Amino acid sequence: MKRSYHIEVECANCANKMEAALQRIEGIEHAAIQFMTQKLTVEFSAAADPDAVMQKAQKVCRTIEPDCEIIF
């Protein structure tokens, strides 16, 4: 399952770090952040609960940039 989210991130380097960190979360097969459009695309594994995975993703992103917000 693939979903897109709006992400508020202020730093392109931070977006790259977030993208790499998101790839390591269980339940995410692929994640990509488009910094210019502030768009996060996530491909979930078949057994994943997208809402639970995105809660973890929000926490991970905030460790990199505390003001980061994923709107889901």
PyMOL commands that set and color helices and strands:
alter all, ss='L'
color gray80, all
select helices_A, chain A and resi 12-23+50-64
alter helices_A, ss='H'
color red, helices_A
select strands_A, chain A and resi 2-8+28-34+39-44+69-71
alter strands_A, ss='S'
color yellow, strands_A
deselect
rebuild
show_as cartoon
